Amino acid sequence: MDHALDTTMILNGAPVSRRIPARQHLIDFLRDEMGLTGSHLGCEHGVCGTCTVRVDGQIVRGCLTLAVQANGKRVDTIEGMSDSGELAVLQQAFHARNALQCGFCTPGMLMAAQDLIGQKRKLSREEIRAHLSGNYCRCTGYQSIVDAIEEVLQTDVPHGQG
């Protein structure tokens, strides 16, 4: 019996149609079938955040989301967001603050950070830390990551908001 489903999505702005096994996770589809290896596979339990991608504007854990659940939706990966320039300011701030060290968590961290930046409001350091609490980093101690995000929020958010 064939347990695959015809699935169509907009992946980083381009239409993609594939027959996908019903139980294949989105992160495995993106990495193995589409060659988009920027998002990583870490814990496979949705805890570490390295598999973070965006589906219809919402960040999700690619290891907990089935690829067929993306049928008819827009999926954005770190590659698409970087190539479009959406992350340029964040990437520069992460680089300047040394917030990327080994790089394993960086794609998921950038995706979570961009989600926060997209809220267009000023946030406290505690609120930034709370938003990032689903993304693990074993190198930086988070200080430099929070510094980078705070810097972007201060320069990117118009005064009077938040």
Phi and psi in degrees as a GROMACS rama.xvg file:
@    title "Ramachandran Plot"
@    xaxis  label "Phi"
@    yaxis  label "Psi"
@TYPE xy
-86.9488  113.556  ASP-2
-105.457  47.0054  HIS-3
-120.777  151.119  ALA-4
-126.224  141.284  LEU-5
-68.7286  126.622  ASP-6
-133.19  134.48  THR-7
-126.754  134.78  THR-8
-146.521  165.646  MET-9
-100.268  111.234  ILE-10
-108.419  112.297  LEU-11
51.3013  39.809  ASN-12
90.6072  -5.79846  GLY-13
-116.794  138.74  ALA-14
-68.8481  138.969  PRO-15
-133.983  131.542  VAL-16
-127.761  128.07  SER-17
-147.658  156.972  ARG-18
-93.3154  115.221  ARG-19
-116.947  133.026  ILE-20
-55.7473  136.5  PRO-21
-59.0599  -27.413  ALA-22
-103.852  9.2284  ARG-23
-78.3286  131.074  GLN-24
-75.3422  152.425  HIS-25
-58.7634  -42.2653  LEU-26
-63.3017  -38.203  ILE-27
-67.4128  -40.4983  ASP-28
-61.2807  -47.8437  PHE-29
-62.6336  -44.7684  LEU-30
-75.223  -51.8476  ARG-31
-81.6186  -39.5792  ASP-32
-92.5586  -34.2608  GLU-33
-105.382  -6.37603  MET-34
70.7562  19.0643  GLY-35
-95.3562  90.3382  LEU-36
-98.693  10.2575  THR-37
-66.1252  -42.64  GLY-38
-78.8362  135.894  SER-39
-102.643  163.966  HIS-40
-110.709  115.432  LEU-41
-110.942  -90.9299  GLY-42
-81.5966  -23.8158  CYS-43
61.9303  21.5134  GLU-44
-127.557  6.08149  HIS-45
77.4029  15.368  GLY-46
-96.1478  -38.9382  VAL-47
-86.7918  -23.825  CYS-48
84.2727  0.217324  GLY-49
-70.109  -18.1121  THR-50
-97.0397  15.6134  CYS-51
-63.609  128.83  THR-52
-135.66  174.132  VAL-53
-115.855  130.792  ARG-54
-123.167  119.572  VAL-55
47.7468  43.5126  ASP-56
85.3765  -4.63801  GLY-57
-110.8  134.338  GLN-58
-74.6699  138.424  ILE-59
-137.239  163.17  VAL-60
-88.6315  115.318  ARG-61
-65.0938  -22.0222  GLY-62
-82.0348  -13.3046  CYS-63
-106.988  -10.4537  LEU-64
-101.29  129.527  THR-65
-76.2453  142.941  LEU-66
-59.4541  -37.0871  ALA-67
-67.8495  -17.2607  VAL-68
-70.1542  -15.8229  GLN-69
-86.364  1.78231  ALA-70
-56.1636  125.27  ASN-71
77.9763  9.91095  GLY-72
-115.822  168.843  LYS-73
-97.561  127.73  ARG-74
-118.544  127.221  VAL-75
-118.715  132.074  ASP-76
-111.049  173.291  THR-77
-57.6258  -35.6964  ILE-78
-63.1183  -46.4605  GLU-79
-66.3507  -39.4977  GLY-80
-71.0556  -35.0188  MET-81
-71.3065  -46.4022  SER-82
-62.1861  -33.4621  ASP-83
-78.1546  -12.3262  SER-84
88.1669  -0.320255  GLY-85
-59.2848  -31.6804  GLU-86
-99.612  4.0122  LEU-87
-54.4589  -47.7353  ALA-88
-65.1638  -43.2701  VAL-89
-63.7612  -44.7197  LEU-90
-59.6287  -42.087  GLN-91
-63.0836  -43.089  GLN-92
-65.9843  -40.3381  ALA-93
-62.4234  -42.4535  PHE-94
-65.5012  -47.545  HIS-95
-63.0245  -33.4233  ALA-96
-94.8891  3.86432  ARG-97
55.7169  44.7722  ASN-98
-95.158  17.2594  ALA-99
-127.473  -6.05813  LEU-100
10.8951  -103.33  GLN-101
-71.3842  -26.4162  CYS-102
92.5504  -9.26152  GLY-103
-64.0969  -42.6334  PHE-104
-84.7335  -14.1742  CYS-105
-55.8351  -46.3371  THR-106
-58.5827  -47.0945  PRO-107
-65.5827  -37.6758  GLY-108
-65.7588  -42.5064  MET-109
-64.0642  -39.5456  LEU-110
-63.2795  -44.3735  MET-111
-66.2288  -40.2737  ALA-112
-64.6967  -42.5748  ALA-113
-63.5372  -36.2923  GLN-114
-59.9067  -41.647  ASP-115
-67.9951  -45.7332  LEU-116
-60.5333  -36.0848  ILE-117
-64.1962  -16.0352  GLY-118
-73.4853  -15.6885  GLN-119
53.7106  47.6969  LYS-120
-146.426  155.574  ARG-121
-75.0668  141.12  LYS-122
-132.787  150.947  LEU-123
-76.7046  164.223  SER-124
-60.2741  -34.9427  ARG-125
-66.3295  -39.5787  GLU-126
-67.1498  -38.8502  GLU-127
-62.2774  -48.2203  ILE-128
-59.3165  -41.7751  ARG-129
-61.7494  -41.5253  ALA-130
-65.9572  -33.8674  HIS-131
-86.9336  -0.981106  LEU-132
-62.5281  -17.496  SER-133
-89.8118  6.85444  GLY-134
-122.717  119.645  ASN-135
-91.255  140.323  TYR-136
-133.814  126.341  CYS-137
-98.9198  -1.89564  ARG-138
-105.37  -44.6037  CYS-139
-91.7375  -19.1277  THR-140
73.204  8.18054  GLY-141
72.0663  -20.128  TYR-142
-54.9004  -50.182  GLN-143
-69.2514  -30.8611  SER-144
-67.6438  -46.8  ILE-145
-62.7596  -40.7215  VAL-146
-57.8971  -45.7718  ASP-147
-63.8283  -44.8199  ALA-148
-66.76  -42.0461  ILE-149
-60.8493  -40.8645  GLU-150
-60.8004  -45.1924  GLU-151
-66.6176  -41.4647  VAL-152
-61.1768  -38.9629  LEU-153
-69.2038  -32.6379  GLN-154
-92.7307  -23.2926  THR-155
-96.7047  -22.469  ASP-156
-94.6374  121.915  VAL-157
-60.7233  145.051  PRO-158
-62.1032  146.755  HIS-159
96.8456  -10.686  GLY-160
-99.8734  153.768  GLN-161
